[in-house]
Amino acid sequence: MPPGGGIIWTMTRIEALTRRPGLTLAAADLGPVATLAWSSLARLLRWDEAVLLKARRLHGPRRTLLARALTRAGDGSSWTLYALLLLATFDAAAISATVRLATAAGFATLFSQVMKRSLGRARPDRAIVGFEALSANPDRFSFPSGHTAAAFAVAVAFAGAPFGLGAALFLFAIGIAVSRVYLGAHYPLDVAAGATLGSVAGLAARALLVG
């Protein structure tokens, strides 16, 4: 077990340990399998941080404006607005779509919030000295990305929708995921986990409402 004791280790604690210069964990301390797993995780988290920092080289006024717009379009209040606009049509198909949207986004939000608070990974601007995000964070938890989870949940829930809506929602979800890394709100692994979790939420919504 890593230094410091305890059974459950949050990602923030693991990252803090990986930043200690000269930290070594001998096989005698962990056992060969656990040592390999620990080393692999440490390398993965270092890679995650390195990619995030490299993404800062892409910053520019227009890209930042677009990224902020995408993030804003994918937050909780925006999904609520989309649902209300659909309901306002009083059309049966639109009401059905509203229920599907709300169910998918709701599942994604629930799943992501539970995981966030269980793992407790800190946002990049809290974990990396001198790092500044380009947008305000809704909370202090980073893993997984809630914006990405909700966007992919809705995209999967509406996969195959007519008039190109399904494809448009997937492109929208990808844009939101990229914006979260670009803005420094999340690490790449956060959005990858959010996309996976959101896809599961979307499938759950389809199974509940469509199947």
Phi and psi restraints in degrees (value plus and minus 20) as a CYANA .aco file:
   2 PRO   PHI     -77.4   -37.4
   2 PRO   PSI     136.4   176.4
   3 PRO   PHI     -76.7   -36.7
   3 PRO   PSI     124.3   164.3
   4 GLY   PHI      90.2   130.2
   4 GLY   PSI     -34.5     5.5
   5 GLY   PHI      56.3    96.3
   5 GLY   PSI    -197.8  -157.8
   6 GLY   PHI      77.5   117.5
   6 GLY   PSI     134.2   174.2
   7 ILE   PHI    -118.0   -78.0
   7 ILE   PSI     -64.3   -24.3
   8 ILE   PHI    -119.2   -79.2
   8 ILE   PSI     103.2   143.2
   9 TRP   PHI    -131.7   -91.7
   9 TRP   PSI     102.4   142.4
  10 THR   PHI     -96.0   -56.0
  10 THR   PSI     141.8   181.8
  11 MET   PHI     -84.7   -44.7
  11 MET   PSI     -52.3   -12.3
  12 THR   PHI     -83.3   -43.3
  12 THR   PSI     -61.7   -21.7
  13 ARG   PHI     -85.8   -45.8
  13 ARG   PSI     -61.1   -21.1
  14 ILE   PHI     -82.6   -42.6
  14 ILE   PSI     -65.0   -25.0
  15 GLU   PHI     -82.0   -42.0
  15 GLU   PSI     -59.6   -19.6
  16 ALA   PHI     -81.2   -41.2
  16 ALA   PSI     -59.7   -19.7
  17 LEU   PHI     -88.3   -48.3
  17 LEU   PSI     -58.4   -18.4
  18 THR   PHI     -87.2   -47.2
  18 THR   PSI     -38.9     1.1
  19 ARG   PHI    -107.1   -67.1
  19 ARG   PSI     -27.7    12.3
  20 ARG   PHI     -93.3   -53.3
  20 ARG   PSI     100.4   140.4
  21 PRO   PHI     -83.2   -43.2
  21 PRO   PSI     114.2   154.2
  22 GLY   PHI      57.5    97.5
  22 GLY   PSI      -8.6    31.4
  23 LEU   PHI     -89.8   -49.8
  23 LEU   PSI     106.8   146.8
  24 THR   PHI    -150.5  -110.5
  24 THR   PSI     122.3   162.3
  25 LEU   PHI    -143.2  -103.2
  25 LEU   PSI      90.0   130.0
  26 ALA   PHI     -95.7   -55.7
  26 ALA   PSI     132.3   172.3
  27 ALA   PHI     -79.8   -39.8
  27 ALA   PSI     -50.5   -10.5
  28 ALA   PHI     -85.3   -45.3
  28 ALA   PSI     -47.9    -7.9
  29 ASP   PHI     -98.9   -58.9
  29 ASP   PSI     -58.8   -18.8
  30 LEU   PHI    -132.2   -92.2
  30 LEU   PSI     -45.6    -5.6
  31 GLY   PHI      73.6   113.6
  31 GLY   PSI     132.8   172.8
  32 PRO   PHI     -81.4   -41.4
  32 PRO   PSI     -61.4   -21.4
  33 VAL   PHI     -89.0   -49.0
  33 VAL   PSI     -65.7   -25.7
  34 ALA   PHI     -86.0   -46.0
  34 ALA   PSI     -56.7   -16.7
  35 THR   PHI     -83.2   -43.2
  35 THR   PSI     -63.4   -23.4
  36 LEU   PHI     -83.5   -43.5
  36 LEU   PSI     -62.4   -22.4
  37 ALA   PHI     -83.9   -43.9
  37 ALA   PSI     -64.0   -24.0
  38 TRP   PHI     -82.2   -42.2
  38 TRP   PSI     -65.9   -25.9
  39 SER   PHI     -83.5   -43.5
  39 SER   PSI     -60.4   -20.4
  40 SER   PHI     -85.2   -45.2
  40 SER   PSI     -62.0   -22.0
  41 LEU   PHI     -85.3   -45.3
  41 LEU   PSI     -61.8   -21.8
  42 ALA   PHI     -81.5   -41.5
  42 ALA   PSI     -63.2   -23.2
  43 ARG   PHI     -84.5   -44.5
  43 ARG   PSI     -60.2   -20.2
  44 LEU   PHI     -83.2   -43.2
  44 LEU   PSI     -62.3   -22.3
  45 LEU   PHI     -88.8   -48.8
  45 LEU   PSI     -55.7   -15.7
  46 ARG   PHI     -86.5   -46.5
  46 ARG   PSI     -61.2   -21.2
  47 TRP   PHI     -81.8   -41.8
  47 TRP   PSI     -62.6   -22.6
  48 ASP   PHI     -76.9   -36.9
  48 ASP   PSI     -66.0   -26.0
  49 GLU   PHI     -87.5   -47.5
  49 GLU   PSI     -60.0   -20.0
  50 ALA   PHI     -83.1   -43.1
  50 ALA   PSI     -61.9   -21.9
  51 VAL   PHI     -84.7   -44.7
  51 VAL   PSI     -61.9   -21.9
  52 LEU   PHI     -79.0   -39.0
  52 LEU   PSI     -65.4   -25.4
  53 LEU   PHI     -86.6   -46.6
  53 LEU   PSI     -55.2   -15.2
  54 LYS   PHI     -87.8   -47.8
  54 LYS   PSI     -50.5   -10.5
  55 ALA   PHI     -83.1   -43.1
  55 ALA   PSI     -41.8    -1.8
  56 ARG   PHI     -86.0   -46.0
  56 ARG   PSI     -41.0    -1.0
  57 ARG   PHI     -88.1   -48.1
  57 ARG   PSI     -38.6     1.4
  58 LEU   PHI    -106.2   -66.2
  58 LEU   PSI     -24.5    15.5
  59 HIS   PHI     -81.8   -41.8
  59 HIS   PSI     116.4   156.4
  60 GLY   PHI    -180.6  -140.6
  60 GLY   PSI     136.4   176.4
  61 PRO   PHI     -74.8   -34.8
  61 PRO   PSI     -66.9   -26.9
  62 ARG   PHI     -89.9   -49.9
  62 ARG   PSI     -61.4   -21.4
  63 ARG   PHI     -84.5   -44.5
  63 ARG   PSI     -59.8   -19.8
  64 THR   PHI     -84.8   -44.8
  64 THR   PSI     -60.7   -20.7
  65 LEU   PHI     -82.0   -42.0
  65 LEU   PSI     -63.8   -23.8
  66 LEU   PHI     -85.5   -45.5
  66 LEU   PSI     -63.7   -23.7
  67 ALA   PHI     -82.8   -42.8
  67 ALA   PSI     -61.8   -21.8
  68 ARG   PHI     -85.6   -45.6
  68 ARG   PSI     -57.4   -17.4
  69 ALA   PHI     -85.6   -45.6
  69 ALA   PSI     -61.3   -21.3
  70 LEU   PHI     -85.0   -45.0
  70 LEU   PSI     -64.8   -24.8
  71 THR   PHI     -81.2   -41.2
  71 THR   PSI     -63.5   -23.5
  72 ARG   PHI     -84.0   -44.0
  72 ARG   PSI     -58.0   -18.0
  73 ALA   PHI     -91.4   -51.4
  73 ALA   PSI     -34.5     5.5
  74 GLY   PHI    -132.5   -92.5
  74 GLY   PSI      -5.2    34.8
  75 ASP   PHI    -108.2   -68.2
  75 ASP   PSI     155.4   195.4
  76 GLY   PHI     -80.8   -40.8
  76 GLY   PSI     -60.9   -20.9
  77 SER   PHI     -86.6   -46.6
  77 SER   PSI     -53.1   -13.1
  78 SER   PHI     -89.7   -49.7
  78 SER   PSI     -62.7   -22.7
  79 TRP   PHI     -81.7   -41.7
  79 TRP   PSI     -56.6   -16.6
  80 THR   PHI     -84.2   -44.2
  80 THR   PSI     -61.7   -21.7
  81 LEU   PHI     -83.0   -43.0
  81 LEU   PSI     -63.0   -23.0
  82 TYR   PHI     -79.3   -39.3
  82 TYR   PSI     -62.7   -22.7
  83 ALA   PHI     -83.9   -43.9
  83 ALA   PSI     -61.6   -21.6
  84 LEU   PHI     -86.3   -46.3
  84 LEU   PSI     -57.8   -17.8
  85 LEU   PHI     -84.1   -44.1
  85 LEU   PSI     -59.0   -19.0
  86 LEU   PHI     -85.3   -45.3
  86 LEU   PSI     -63.3   -23.3
  87 LEU   PHI     -83.2   -43.2
  87 LEU   PSI     -53.4   -13.4
  88 ALA   PHI     -85.7   -45.7
  88 ALA   PSI     -36.6     3.4
  89 THR   PHI     -96.9   -56.9
  89 THR   PSI     -39.3     0.7
  90 PHE   PHI      36.0    76.0
  90 PHE   PSI       6.1    46.1
  91 ASP   PHI    -115.0   -75.0
  91 ASP   PSI     118.9   158.9
  92 ALA   PHI     -80.4   -40.4
  92 ALA   PSI     -62.7   -22.7
  93 ALA   PHI     -85.7   -45.7
  93 ALA   PSI     -58.4   -18.4
  94 ALA   PHI     -87.6   -47.6
  94 ALA   PSI     -58.3   -18.3
  95 ILE   PHI     -85.3   -45.3
  95 ILE   PSI     -60.5   -20.5
  96 SER   PHI     -82.2   -42.2
  96 SER   PSI     -60.9   -20.9
  97 ALA   PHI     -85.0   -45.0
  97 ALA   PSI     -56.2   -16.2
  98 THR   PHI     -82.4   -42.4
  98 THR   PSI     -63.5   -23.5
  99 VAL   PHI     -83.2   -43.2
  99 VAL   PSI     -60.5   -20.5
 100 ARG   PHI     -86.7   -46.7
 100 ARG   PSI     -64.1   -24.1
 101 LEU   PHI     -80.8   -40.8
 101 LEU   PSI     -68.5   -28.5
 102 ALA   PHI     -84.0   -44.0
 102 ALA   PSI     -58.3   -18.3
 103 THR   PHI     -87.7   -47.7
 103 THR   PSI     -66.0   -26.0
 104 ALA   PHI     -84.1   -44.1
 104 ALA   PSI     -69.3   -29.3
 105 ALA   PHI     -85.6   -45.6
 105 ALA   PSI     -56.0   -16.0
 106 GLY   PHI     -85.5   -45.5
 106 GLY   PSI     -65.3   -25.3
 107 PHE   PHI     -79.2   -39.2
 107 PHE   PSI     -65.9   -25.9
 108 ALA   PHI     -81.9   -41.9
 108 ALA   PSI     -62.7   -22.7
 109 THR   PHI     -84.3   -44.3
 109 THR   PSI     -64.1   -24.1
 110 LEU   PHI     -82.1   -42.1
 110 LEU   PSI     -70.2   -30.2
 111 PHE   PHI     -80.5   -40.5
 111 PHE   PSI     -66.1   -26.1
 112 SER   PHI     -88.7   -48.7
 112 SER   PSI     -58.0   -18.0
 113 GLN   PHI     -88.3   -48.3
 113 GLN   PSI     -58.5   -18.5
 114 VAL   PHI     -82.9   -42.9
 114 VAL   PSI     -64.5   -24.5
 115 MET   PHI     -88.3   -48.3
 115 MET   PSI     -59.8   -19.8
 116 LYS   PHI     -76.5   -36.5
 116 LYS   PSI     -68.7   -28.7
 117 ARG   PHI     -96.3   -56.3
 117 ARG   PSI     -39.2     0.8
 118 SER   PHI     -98.7   -58.7
 118 SER   PSI     -59.5   -19.5
 119 LEU   PHI    -112.2   -72.2
 119 LEU   PSI     -53.1   -13.1
 120 GLY   PHI      45.6    85.6
 120 GLY   PSI      11.2    51.2
 121 ARG   PHI     -90.1   -50.1
 121 ARG   PSI     111.8   151.8
 122 ALA   PHI     -97.6   -57.6
 122 ALA   PSI     130.1   170.1
 123 ARG   PHI     -82.3   -42.3
 123 ARG   PSI     134.6   174.6
 124 PRO   PHI     -74.8   -34.8
 124 PRO   PSI     -59.1   -19.1
 125 ASP   PHI     -91.8   -51.8
 125 ASP   PSI     -33.0     7.0
 126 ARG   PHI    -116.1   -76.1
 126 ARG   PSI     -44.1    -4.1
 127 ALA   PHI    -119.4   -79.4
 127 ALA   PSI     -47.3    -7.3
 128 ILE   PHI    -127.6   -87.6
 128 ILE   PSI     101.3   141.3
 129 VAL   PHI     -82.8   -42.8
 129 VAL   PSI     106.9   146.9
 130 GLY   PHI      64.6   104.6
 130 GLY   PSI     -22.4    17.6
 131 PHE   PHI    -101.8   -61.8
 131 PHE   PSI     115.9   155.9
 132 GLU   PHI    -146.2  -106.2
 132 GLU   PSI     107.0   147.0
 133 ALA   PHI     -99.3   -59.3
 133 ALA   PSI     135.6   175.6
 134 LEU   PHI    -112.8   -72.8
 134 LEU   PSI     -15.3    24.7
 135 SER   PHI    -170.6  -130.6
 135 SER   PSI     137.0   177.0
 136 ALA   PHI     -91.6   -51.6
 136 ALA   PSI     122.9   162.9
 137 ASN   PHI    -115.8   -75.8
 137 ASN   PSI     117.7   157.7
 138 PRO   PHI     -91.5   -51.5
 138 PRO   PSI     -42.4    -2.4
 139 ASP   PHI    -174.3  -134.3
 139 ASP   PSI    -197.6  -157.6
 140 ARG   PHI    -115.6   -75.6
 140 ARG   PSI     -18.9    21.1
 141 PHE   PHI    -118.4   -78.4
 141 PHE   PSI     121.1   161.1
 142 SER   PHI    -128.8   -88.8
 142 SER   PSI     -54.7   -14.7
 143 PHE   PHI    -132.8   -92.8
 143 PHE   PSI     101.1   141.1
 144 PRO   PHI    -110.3   -70.3
 144 PRO   PSI     159.0   199.0
 145 SER   PHI     -97.8   -57.8
 145 SER   PSI      97.5   137.5
 146 GLY   PHI     -89.1   -49.1
 146 GLY   PSI     -58.5   -18.5
 147 HIS   PHI     -78.0   -38.0
 147 HIS   PSI     -66.6   -26.6
 148 THR   PHI     -86.2   -46.2
 148 THR   PSI     -61.1   -21.1
 149 ALA   PHI     -80.5   -40.5
 149 ALA   PSI     -66.8   -26.8
 150 ALA   PHI     -84.3   -44.3
 150 ALA   PSI     -62.0   -22.0
 151 ALA   PHI     -84.2   -44.2
 151 ALA   PSI     -64.2   -24.2
 152 PHE   PHI     -91.9   -51.9
 152 PHE   PSI     -51.3   -11.3
 153 ALA   PHI     -82.3   -42.3
 153 ALA   PSI     -65.6   -25.6
 154 VAL   PHI     -86.3   -46.3
 154 VAL   PSI     -62.2   -22.2
 155 ALA   PHI     -80.5   -40.5
 155 ALA   PSI     -64.0   -24.0
 156 VAL   PHI     -88.9   -48.9
 156 VAL   PSI     -58.9   -18.9
 157 ALA   PHI     -81.9   -41.9
 157 ALA   PSI     -50.7   -10.7
 158 PHE   PHI    -126.7   -86.7
 158 PHE   PSI      -5.3    34.7
 159 ALA   PHI     -77.3   -37.3
 159 ALA   PSI     113.2   153.2
 160 GLY   PHI      64.7   104.7
 160 GLY   PSI     -17.4    22.6
 161 ALA   PHI     -82.9   -42.9
 161 ALA   PSI     127.0   167.0
 162 PRO   PHI     -91.9   -51.9
 162 PRO   PSI     150.9   190.9
 163 PHE   PHI      43.0    83.0
 163 PHE   PSI       5.9    45.9
 164 GLY   PHI      54.8    94.8
 164 GLY   PSI     -12.6    27.4
 165 LEU   PHI     -83.6   -43.6
 165 LEU   PSI     -62.5   -22.5
 166 GLY   PHI     -79.9   -39.9
 166 GLY   PSI     -67.6   -27.6
 167 ALA   PHI     -85.6   -45.6
 167 ALA   PSI     -58.9   -18.9
 168 ALA   PHI     -83.4   -43.4
 168 ALA   PSI     -58.9   -18.9
 169 LEU   PHI     -88.2   -48.2
 169 LEU   PSI     -54.2   -14.2
 170 PHE   PHI     -87.8   -47.8
 170 PHE   PSI     -61.5   -21.5
 171 LEU   PHI     -84.0   -44.0
 171 LEU   PSI     -59.0   -19.0
 172 PHE   PHI     -81.5   -41.5
 172 PHE   PSI     -63.9   -23.9
 173 ALA   PHI     -83.4   -43.4
 173 ALA   PSI     -62.0   -22.0
 174 ILE   PHI     -83.1   -43.1
 174 ILE   PSI     -62.2   -22.2
 175 GLY   PHI     -81.0   -41.0
 175 GLY   PSI     -61.6   -21.6
 176 ILE   PHI     -83.8   -43.8
 176 ILE   PSI     -63.6   -23.6
 177 ALA   PHI     -79.9   -39.9
 177 ALA   PSI     -66.6   -26.6
 178 VAL   PHI     -83.5   -43.5
 178 VAL   PSI     -59.0   -19.0
 179 SER   PHI     -82.8   -42.8
 179 SER   PSI     -53.3   -13.3
 180 ARG   PHI     -88.4   -48.4
 180 ARG   PSI     -56.5   -16.5
 181 VAL   PHI     -94.4   -54.4
 181 VAL   PSI     -64.5   -24.5
 182 TYR   PHI     -76.7   -36.7
 182 TYR   PSI     -62.8   -22.8
 183 LEU   PHI     -96.5   -56.5
 183 LEU   PSI     -29.0    11.0
 184 GLY   PHI      60.3   100.3
 184 GLY   PSI      -3.9    36.1
 185 ALA   PHI    -100.3   -60.3
 185 ALA   PSI     -45.5    -5.5
 186 HIS   PHI    -164.6  -124.6
 186 HIS   PSI     136.9   176.9
 187 TYR   PHI    -101.5   -61.5
 187 TYR   PSI     140.6   180.6
 188 PRO   PHI     -74.9   -34.9
 188 PRO   PSI     -60.0   -20.0
 189 LEU   PHI     -84.5   -44.5
 189 LEU   PSI     -50.0   -10.0
 190 ASP   PHI     -83.0   -43.0
 190 ASP   PSI     -63.9   -23.9
 191 VAL   PHI     -95.5   -55.5
 191 VAL   PSI     -51.9   -11.9
 192 ALA   PHI     -84.0   -44.0
 192 ALA   PSI     -63.7   -23.7
 193 ALA   PHI     -86.3   -46.3
 193 ALA   PSI     -58.2   -18.2
 194 GLY   PHI     -83.2   -43.2
 194 GLY   PSI     -61.2   -21.2
 195 ALA   PHI     -84.5   -44.5
 195 ALA   PSI     -61.1   -21.1
 196 THR   PHI     -86.3   -46.3
 196 THR   PSI     -67.6   -27.6
 197 LEU   PHI     -83.5   -43.5
 197 LEU   PSI     -61.2   -21.2
 198 GLY   PHI     -84.1   -44.1
 198 GLY   PSI     -58.1   -18.1
 199 SER   PHI     -83.1   -43.1
 199 SER   PSI     -59.6   -19.6
 200 VAL   PHI     -83.4   -43.4
 200 VAL   PSI     -62.4   -22.4
 201 ALA   PHI     -83.1   -43.1
 201 ALA   PSI     -60.7   -20.7
 202 GLY   PHI     -84.7   -44.7
 202 GLY   PSI     -60.2   -20.2
 203 LEU   PHI     -85.7   -45.7
 203 LEU   PSI     -57.6   -17.6
 204 ALA   PHI     -83.8   -43.8
 204 ALA   PSI     -60.5   -20.5
 205 ALA   PHI     -84.7   -44.7
 205 ALA   PSI     -61.0   -21.0
 206 ARG   PHI     -84.6   -44.6
 206 ARG   PSI     -62.7   -22.7
 207 ALA   PHI     -84.0   -44.0
 207 ALA   PSI     -56.5   -16.5
 208 LEU   PHI     -95.5   -55.5
 208 LEU   PSI     -60.1   -20.1
 209 LEU   PHI    -124.3   -84.3
 209 LEU   PSI     -50.0   -10.0
 210 VAL   PHI    -119.9   -79.9
 210 VAL   PSI     -67.9   -27.9
